[in-house]
Amino acid sequence: MADQLADIMQRKELRCGTFADVTPFAAPDPKTRAMAGFDVDLCRAIAKRWGVEAKISPLSVEARVPEVKLGRVDITVANLAYTLGRAQQIQFSDPCYIAKEMLAVKASDPGATKADFKGKRLASTKGSTSELAIKLNESDPLTLVDTGSAYMAVQQNKAVGMVANTMTITKLVNESKTAGQPLKMIEEPMVLQPIGIGMKKDEPALLAKVNETLLMLDQAGEINQLWDKWFGPNTEFKMTRTDKVVPLSQLKFTPLP
């Protein structure tokens, strides 16, 4: 049995799958065109601790699990939520933070809770946990290629709302105030989900090393520094990270299917 961690150390390169174009997780920098974002920085921080280079491979939302499963990337660092379906295909690190799937609707919509949108058409990216959250709410999913398309679907009245992670929804709600029809975020989360790093199954050494490194980065305050850089009080998201890296088994949550 080949050991993936040994292969990484031997080739001195950690192949990281990230989003192709989802700000602020991973997207081309408008000035340099180099990939930049929270997940890109986290990938580089892990590689640095291992004394190897980080090779960033931009992936589509639905390719995040297959690419790591096929061994084309070593790890997927792409806002990857733990779900039962994904956990059957790949293994997950301890979560770096707990994400919320949030719903945005037109500011004029009288709805105030997720139950108000049961049976209504909601847009999301295809193959995402946002899509699962819509189905769990017994709403009607309209799945599209990216969050920009989901946003346009709401603007063009093809959907009454859209579901995405808190950061994306916050950004789009802010943008909607100056362009198009203003949106509002429903305060009640659609679902809570632990965000971890995805790896190929049956690679215990790699899993142990990733978990150990995440814990070290967390204890050294490095994950908080990256968080503040991309999501913190001085950014448009104004979010504070209160989560700590803890084993999945210690978390109280209902896993998505």
N, C-alpha and C positions, 0 to 999 in steps of 0.2 A: 504493500500500500504506500503510494506516494504521500508525503506529508506536505500540505500546501504551505504551512508556515516556513518549513525548511526551504521550499522552492522560492518563496518571497525573499528570504534572507540571502539565498544563493544568487539570485538575479539582481539583488539590491534595488528592487522596485516593487512598490505596493500599487496594484492596479485598482483604482477606486471608481466605481460607477456612481455618477451623480445625475441630477436632473440636467437636461440640455438647456432649458431656458425658463427657470422658475425663480424669480427674485423673491427674497434675498438668500435662498438656499444655494442655488448654483445657476449662473447665467453669464454670458459673455460681457465683460466690462466694456461699456460703450466707447471708452477711449483706447484701450489697449487690445480689445477683442479676446484677451485671455480670460479663462473661466475664473469667476470670483463668487464668493458667497459663504455663508456659515458652514455648509457641508464641505465645501472645497477646503476651507481653513481647517476644519476638524480632521479631514483626511490627511492634510499636510502635517498637522500636529501629531497624529498617530505615527505617520511615516518617520518624522523627525525623531521621535522617541525610540524607534526601532533602528535608526541609523540607515534608512533606505530612502530612495526618491519616491515621491508620490506621482503616479501617472493618472491623470484625470480623464475618465471616459464618459462623455455626456450621453445619457440614455433617455428614451421616452419613458413616460410614466409606467406604461404596461410592460416595458422591458426590464424593469428593476429586479424582478425575481428571476425570470428566465436567464438573464445574462450571468448572474452569479451561480445559478444552478448548473449552467453549462460550463462554468469555469472560465468564461471570457474576461470576467473581472474577479478579483479576489474578495472584495467587500463592496457592498452597496451602501453608500452613505447618501441617502436621498429622501429624507423625511419619511422613512419607511415605518409604517405602523404595524404593530404585531396583530395579526389576525390568525384564526385557527386554520384557514385555508393556506395561508402563506407558510405557517409553521409546519405544515405537512411536507412542504417542498424544500424549505431552507431552514437554517437555524438562525436565531436572533441573539444579539448581544444583550446585556443588561441595558435598559432604556436610559437615554441621556436626558429626556424630558417627557412630560405628558402633554400631548397635543389635544386640542379640541377641534372637532369639526363644527363649523358655525354656518348659519344660514343668513344670507342677505336677501332682502326683498325691497321693493320700491318704498321709499319713505312714506308715501301716501297710503300704503297697504295697512288696513286696520289690524291685521294679525299681530299677535304679541308672543305666542308660544309655538313650539314646534308642532303641537297637536292641531293648531289652526291651519296647518298646511298639509294635513293628511289628505291623500287623494289628489293634491294639486301637483302640477308639473314643475319639477325643480331640475336645474341644469348642474352638471359636474363634468370633470374629466373622466374619460373612459378608463376602466380598470383601477380606479382609485378607491380609497376607503370612503371618500365623499359619496361615491355612487352607492356603496353598501349602506351608508347612513341614511340615504334617501329611501332605499328599499325597506330598511328597518322601521322607518317612520310611516311606512305604507303610503308614501308619496309616489308620484309617477316620474321615473328618472328620464332625463334627456341627456344622453352622454355625448361629449364632444372631445375634440383632440387636445384642447388646452383650456386653461382658466380664462384666457382672453376671449375665447369663443363662447364660453359659458356666460361670461359677463355680457357679451353682445346679445346673447339669446334673451336675457332679461330686458336689456335696453330695447330690443326689437319685439317685445311681447310674445316671444316664442316659449317663454317659461316665466312663472310668477316669481321665481327666486333662484339663487344658486348656492351651492354648498361647497366650501373649501376650508382649509385650515385657517386659524385665527389671523395669522399674519397676512395671508392673501386677502381675506375678507376685509380686514382693517384698511389695507392699502386701497382696495377697490372702492370701498365706501367713501374714503377720503377723496379719491379721484372723481367720483361721481358727483361731488358737490359743485365742481366747476365745469364738468362736461357731461352732457346727456341728462338722463333722469336721475335725480338723487336717490341713493339707496340707504337703507338702515340695516343694522345688524340685530338679529333677534338675540336677546341676552342669554337665553337657555341654550346650552350646547346640544347639538344633535347627538354626539357621542364623545366619550373620552377615550384616548388611545395612547399607549406607551410607544414612543419612537425609539427604535434601536438600529443597529447595524446588521445587515443581512450577510450571511455566509453560506457556503455549501455545507450540506449535512455531513456528518461523520468526519469532521475535522476538529477533534477535541483540542489539539494544541493551539490552533488558530483562534478558536472561541475563547479559550482561557487567556491567551495573550491579549486579545482585543478587550476583554472584560477588565483585565488587570490594568491595561493602559488607560481605559476610560476612567477607572477609579483614580488612578494617579493624576490624570489631567484635571479631574474634578476637585480632588483634594488640594491640588496646587493652585486652584482658582482659574485655570486656563480656559475651562469651558465657559465659566461666567464671563471672562474677558471677551471671548468670541461672541457670546450671546449679546453682551452690551454693545459690541461693535455693530452688529447687524440688526438687533431687535430692541436694544435698550432704550432708556429714557431719552437719549439724545437723537433717536431715530424717529421716523414717522409712526413706528409701531408702539413705542413707549411701553414695552413689556419688561417685566423683571422676572428673571429665572429664580424660582423658589425650589425647583426639583433638585434632587441629588441622585447620583448614579447608585441604584440599589437593585438587587436581584429581582427579576420579574415575579418570582414566587411571593415576594413580600408586598406586592401591590394589590390593592383592592379595586378591581375593575371587571367589567363584563366583556370578554373578548368578542370582537366581531367575527362572524362566520368566515 
